Amino acid sequence: MMKLFVTCPKGIEPLLAEELQALGMEEVKPTAAGVYVEAELEDAYRICLWSRLANRVLLPLCREPISDADSLYALVQSVNWLEHMRSTATLAVDFNGTSEQIKNTQFGAQKVKDAIVDQIRKLTGQRPSVQRERPDLRINCYLHKGELTLGIDLSGDSLHRRSYRLQAGGAPMKENLAAAILYRAGWLVSEDPLLLDPMCGSGTLVIEAAMMSADIAPGLSRSYYGFQGWLQHRREIWNGLLAEARERRSEGCAQLDKQFIGRDRDERVLEIARQNAERAGVADFIRFEVGDATLLSRDSLPQGSGLLVTNPPYGERMGDNAQLMFLYRQLGNLFKQELGGWGVALYSGNPDLCQVVGLRADKQYKMYNGALEGRLMLYSIHQRDPDAEPVSAAQADAFQVPPEVGEMFANRLRKNLRQLKKWLKREQIECYRLYDADIPEFAVAVDVYGDRVHVQEYAPPKKVDPVKAFERLQAVMQVVPQVLEIPANHVVLKQRSRQKGSQQYEKQSDSQQFLTVHEHGCKLRVNLRDYLDTGLFLDHRPVRHRIQQLAAGKDMLNLFCYTATASVHAAVGGAASTTSVDMSATYLQWGQRNMSLNGFGEGAHRFIQADCFKWLKAQRGASYDLIFMDPPTFSNSKRMDGVLDVQRDHVGLIRLAMKLLRPGGLLIFSNNYRRFQIDRDALAEFDIADITDQTLDPDFKRNSRIHVCFEIRHRQ
C-alpha cells in the first residue's frame, strides 16, 4: 500500500475525491488543490488511466523539514535513487515553493538534481542526464513553511492532456475542467439524450462528454506516463488495465445512444474541433455545425430536451465587458424562449457577466481554469405555456428596462441636439459629440459619425452593482437609435477604461468596416469597431481647422500623428509639404489612405515610422514652419526605448521640436492629460500662449478638460 497525492484544479477537490472512490479507492482525503489517497500500485495506474479530473499522481518518498541548501541536498541523498532509476536514465526536477534560504525554484531544482546525480555517480561511476521532455523519471519537490515533500511524478505530464487536442481555439479550456463542469451538471447520470455547446470552439466540452458517455478512458491515447521509466513499474499490471480499457471503449461506443452537437461561428475553429474529435475517437458521435449562438432556435435542434453546456467569451481585452454583457443577456433570453425543459451549464471567467443572464441559478460553483478563477452556473429552464404568445429576444430585452429608466437620458439627448442644431448646420459638421456623461447615472460618451453612432461606456467603479450599470447601459442602447432615428445596428458600443501601455491601440475586432466622413473640406476614414479609438479625435476638430488655415505654402511636421488627420488638413490648406511621424505602421498606413483619399500622393507628403522622441534627437538640418505635436499621456510601448510621460517629458519634447522650428514659425502643442501643467519656467525662452478655450467647439464646451492646447513661438 502506498500513499499518493493526486493534484487537481482548485475548486474540484470534492469531485476528485468522489471519482477516486468510484475507481475503487476507500481512503481518500481532499485538501487544497488535490486529494490524498491510500492505494496499491494498480490503483495508481488506474488513476492515471481513468481519472478525468486529476492533474498529476505523485508518490511522496519523504517529507522532512529543511533549513538551507545543505539540508536540502542531504535529504535528497537520503533516498536510494538506484531503487527508482537506472544509472544512465534521464530525469527532470519540478521544484515549487521557496524559503528564506532557498529563494529561487531554479536553484532548488538544481540542488535536487545535483544530489541525485552525485549519489548515482559515486555508486556506479555513471550519471543520469537531465531531459525536460518525457524523462525516464520526473521528480516532484514541494517546499512549504520550511518542510520539503520529495516524490516521484507517476503521471509524468499533466493528465489533463489527453493527446487528442493538438490545437485549440483562442481561449482553451483545460480538459479536466471541462470534465468537472460535466460532472457538476450531472451529465453522466442524466437521461437527457442530447448535449449541445453553441460556442464550442475547439470542441473540448462536447468531446469530453462523448468520451464519458462512450466509457472511453481519458488516458487511453496517451503514449507517455512517468512510471514507464520507473524501475518499480509492473508492465503486466499496466498492460492488463490497458486491455480492459480498450474493451470497455469498444462496448461503450457500440452502445452509445446520446447525441452531441457543437456549434461555432468560426468554420476554421470547427475544423480544429473535428480533428480533435477524430483523435479522441468520438468524431462519429458529434455533429459540428456553423452557427451563431444568439440565433439558436428550438426548431434547429432534435426533438426532446437536453443539456446545453458552454463557456462563452468572458473578456480579456480592454473594452470587452460592456459588449459581452449584451451577449450574456441575449443568451439568457434565448434560454428562456427556446430551451424550455432543458438544463443549462454556463461557465465563465467573469462572474459579473453571469449576473446579467437574467435567470436564477439552481447552483453555482467556483472553479479554476489554470490560475483563472471562474464560476459555473447551473440553470433549469422551465417549460413555457404553449398557449402564451411567443416573445422575441429583442422584445424580451426591451422588457428588462422600464421606460422611465431611459426617459431621463432620452430627454438629455434631445436637449443637446436642439442646442447643437444651428451650429452643426452652419459649420456643416457631421461628426460630433452629442453626450458626455452629462447625467452621472448614464456614464457614456455618445459620438455621431454621419448616420453611425459610437457609444463609449466609462467603466463603472467596482462598487457599482454591475447589473444596475448594465441595465442603464441597455437603456442607452435602446434610446440612442430611437432619438436619432437610425437602425439599432448603426450603434457601436465599447467600454473605455484606463489604458495601460499600448492598449489604446490594440485591436478590439477585425471588421475592416471603414466609413468616409467629411470635416472642413477634408475626407477622412474612420472605423468605429476595430479599435478603441475611431481614427478621428473629435475634440481636436478646431485645432485641425486652425492648422488648415495656417498651412498655405508652409512645411508642416505632425508628431505622434496617429492617422495623420492634421496632416490632411494641412495639405488641403495648401501646405508645401507634410511630414507625419508615428510608431504604428497600422496608423501610418491609415494616414496614407487618408491623404490619398483627398487626392494627395507621395513626394511632398512623407510618412515616417519612428519613436518621435528618438527621431527628434536624430534630426540634423531639417526645419519646418508649422509643427503639431499631440503626444499620449503615457506610453510604455515595446517599440520605445523607454517610457513616455507627458507631464515629465514635455519640456524635452518641446525643446527638441523648437530646434526644428524656423524663425517666425509656430508649434502647436496639445495633450489630453487632465491635470497637465506646462512648465513655463523651464521653457522661459519661448513665447507660450494657452489657447485651450479657443480649441473647444460647442460639443466639447461641457467638458473643458478634454484637452489642453498651447501655441509656442521663438521670442523675437
Phi, psi and omega in degrees: 000135179235154177256119183252156168241117182257116184271159180202167175298148177299140177102346181241017180302316179298323178296319179296319178300317178296320180296317180296323176296320178294334177277001173108004180266136186259318183271092180235143181219105179292147173213186182296124175063027177170184183221131170276140182213138172274127188208155169273171179301318179298324177296320179299317177298319183297321178297313180301323184277322192249345183289125177269350188248337188286155168263304184220154175245109186252135176253100180294135176260328177198159179215108187217154174290145173228149183250335183199188182296325181293317180291329174297313179301315182296319180297317180296322180287346178288345177272138175276097187287341177287351171281346186242339185210154175286160183292337181252015183288170174257150179218161172221149181237123172258122183237124180234138178102157179220172175214182180297327182269326180250090190266000186221126182294328178295320177296317179299315180297320179297320181294320178295315179300317180300318182297318181291312183296317181298318180298312184290321179295323180293324183276330188238345186080358177243164182222141173287163179240157180275135176215111185292320182265125176051055177288163175295325180219128177252122181264136179242129179234135178227115182255121182213123179052044176078005181243132181254129170256121184246127182205184180248135177271101182288335179284327177081326177209158183302132184288350176291342178277103186273351181086355178270338186259088177278335177229154179222169177282199186288328182226076189291139173268135179293145187298323181286333173292318176302317178296320179297320178299316180293322175299311182297327180282355177076025185298319184294329181260359183284146174267359179299133182275353189227137173235132184230133168240106184281353176225065196281343181056232181279008168090012189302314183295313182290326179293315178298320179296317179294320178296320176301310185292330180271002180058044178264123179297128184297336181262009187292331182267356180287137181261356184220133171226154182293336182279350186292333176259006181279134185294339181265011178293136178248099186298325183294324178292313181297316180297325177295319178294322178296317180297319178297317181295321179294321178294317179297324178297316180298314180293319182295317179294324180293330185260358186294125182236016179260159179246147182227131179233128174241124180240153174197154179285338189260109181298327181294319179291323179296326178295322174298317179299319179298317179295320177298316180296324178297314180293329179282349179083019183235015183300329182290344185256355186244132176256113178263132185225144172278128180184153178271125183302325184285352178253011180298137177228154180299326183295337182273000183250156174300161181296153175095178181266176180190194177241123171263122179230130185203159178235083183295162175300146183232006168088110175241343181262158174300131176094357181287323196303313183298314180295322182291330176300322177293322177299314182294323176294319176300318179297317178301317178296318179298316179302315183292322186278327191246344190237037176302132182090354181269163166257148179231131174239114184240121179250131180219144174278003179229095183302330179301323181295325180296334183291341182261006179299328178087016178235149176272122181286137173293317179212156172218147184226141174271125179221154183247136170255092191069233180271354185272121177285136178225175182229131174259123180248128179249128182234146168250120183268119183285150177293138175280152175296120183297339180271352182285151177295134176295145181240127179287162178298323180295319178294319180299319176300317183297325181292340184286339185243109177301144183305323184293338180297319183264353185295319180298318179294317180298318179298321179293320177300314181297319179298314180297321178299316180299318182292329184267348192303309183295317180297316180300318181291317182296317183270357181054049182262128179247352178238118186201163176267120182269329186206141180215080177051037181299324177253121186306325182292337180247080187274074179224160168248134181242113180247132181259132176233086183066240178260019176242156181227136179247113180254126176244121175273128172284125185306124182290151175301155183298334182286346180281133178300118184298330180291316179294320178298320180293320181297322176293320178295323178297321177297318178303313184291339175275322186285318186305307180294330179293311183293319183272355177057053177230160177297148181300328182282002173269003180252124181250133182248136171222160175252130181255117177239175176297124181279149175238130177060235185262017184298332179302331187256004180284148179292139175262329176203189182222052184285330185057029180267096180261142175244151173256124179240167184239140179210114178048047176084001180255144171260130184225140178270132175233155178225114186274349190250323197276339182227162179298318173262160191266352186103356181216111178279106187296327184293340181268012179306311179296327179294316179298319179296320178299316178298318179300319182287336183264350197275347189307123176074006187254158172268122187245135177246129181242106182261143188055054196285345182058240181265016172062030179296323178294326177294321178298315178301319179296317180296316178297328178281001175097022179300142176292324178202158172226143175233121184244125185238131177200159180279337189270119176295325180300313183285330175294320176295321176300315179298320178297322178292322175301315181295316180295324180300333180262010174088014181253130179259194179285176180108277180281349185234103186259149176233127186233125176270114183193158167289117187301319180300311182293321180296318179300318181295332186271353185286136176225117174089343180285148177208156186218155177272330186220124180236133174242127181227119181229076184286157174291160178298319183206142176207133172233038180307144179296339181279355178264154177290327182218211181248135177259124174235114190296325179293317181287322193257359188295327180298313180297319179297314182295317179300316181295319180293322182294336176294336180265356184271126180290157174305135182081358180280177185224131170254123172257117184244127180218162171196169186251016177284117191289340179252022184294137174230118180286139182273088183293327180296316181290341182246031188296338182283356181248154170275123183237125178239126176279112182248021185307312183300328181284347183252023178242111175285168183305329182287346178243006178297332180291340183231075188291351180262015182297326175201168170240153182212137183226145168257128185234130181228159169290141175294140180286000000 
